Amino acid sequence: MKKDGTNRDIRKNQQQVDANGNKVGNNRPDVQWTDKDGVRHYQEYDHNPASSLKHAEEIMKNDPSGIVHLENLD
C-alpha cells in the first residue's frame, strides 16, 4: 500500500467489502484498501502457505476485480 495519501477506505480485520463498499462474502482479510484508481486490495498474513492460498481463493470469489497480496509469516 502506498503511503502517499491516495489510498482510501482502509480497513483492518473487517468484513470484506468490494470497491463500492458493499459487503461481500464471509472472509475477513487482515488489511484491505481502495487505491486511487478504485481497485480494492486485500492483504493477507498467514503462517501456513496453504491457508494463504485458500483465503486468496475466497477473496477472489467474492471480489474478482480485487487484488490479493499474500505474505507468509515464519
C-alpha positions as CSV (number, residue, x, y, z in Angstrom):
1,M,0.0,0.0,0.0
2,K,1.4,3.4,-1.0
3,K,1.8,5.9,1.8
4,D,1.2,8.9,-0.4
5,G,-2.4,9.7,0.7
6,T,-4.0,8.2,-2.4
7,N,-5.5,5.1,-0.6
8,R,-8.9,5.3,1.0
9,D,-11.4,3.2,2.9
10,I,-8.6,1.4,4.7
11,R,-9.8,-1.4,7.0
12,K,-8.1,-3.7,9.3
13,N,-9.7,-7.1,10.2
14,Q,-13.1,-6.0,9.0
15,Q,-15.8,-7.7,6.9
16,Q,-14.7,-8.0,3.2
17,V,-16.2,-5.3,1.0
18,D,-15.9,-4.6,-2.7
19,A,-14.6,-1.3,-4.2
20,N,-18.1,0.2,-3.8
21,G,-18.2,-0.6,-0.1
22,N,-20.8,-3.4,-0.4
23,K,-20.3,-6.4,1.9
24,V,-19.2,-9.5,0.0
25,G,-18.7,-13.0,1.4
26,N,-17.7,-14.0,4.9
27,N,-13.9,-13.8,4.6
28,R,-12.1,-11.3,6.8
29,P,-8.9,-10.1,5.2
30,D,-6.2,-8.7,7.5
31,V,-6.0,-5.3,5.8
32,Q,-7.9,-4.0,2.8
33,W,-7.9,-0.7,1.0
34,T,-9.0,1.0,-2.2
35,D,-6.3,2.6,-4.4
36,K,-6.6,5.9,-6.4
37,D,-8.0,4.0,-9.4
38,G,-10.8,2.5,-7.3
39,V,-9.3,-1.0,-7.2
40,R,-9.8,-2.9,-4.0
41,H,-6.7,-4.5,-2.4
42,Y,-6.6,-7.3,0.2
43,Q,-3.5,-8.1,2.3
44,E,-3.4,-11.5,4.0
45,Y,-0.9,-12.6,6.5
46,D,-0.7,-16.3,7.3
47,H,1.8,-18.8,8.8
48,N,0.6,-21.6,6.5
49,P,1.0,-21.1,2.7
50,A,-2.0,-23.4,2.1
51,S,-4.1,-21.1,4.3
52,S,-3.0,-18.1,2.4
53,L,-4.0,-19.7,-0.9
54,K,-7.4,-20.7,0.5
55,H,-8.0,-17.2,1.7
56,A,-6.9,-15.7,-1.6
57,E,-9.3,-18.0,-3.5
58,E,-12.2,-17.0,-1.2
59,I,-11.4,-13.3,-1.6
60,M,-11.2,-13.5,-5.4
61,K,-14.5,-15.4,-5.5
62,N,-16.1,-12.6,-3.5
63,D,-14.4,-9.8,-5.4
64,P,-13.0,-10.9,-8.8
65,S,-11.8,-7.4,-9.6
66,G,-9.7,-7.1,-6.4
67,I,-6.0,-7.7,-6.0
68,V,-4.8,-10.1,-3.3
69,H,-1.4,-9.6,-1.6
70,L,-0.2,-12.6,0.4
71,E,2.6,-12.7,3.0
72,N,3.6,-15.8,4.7
73,L,4.9,-15.4,8.3
74,D,7.7,-17.6,9.5
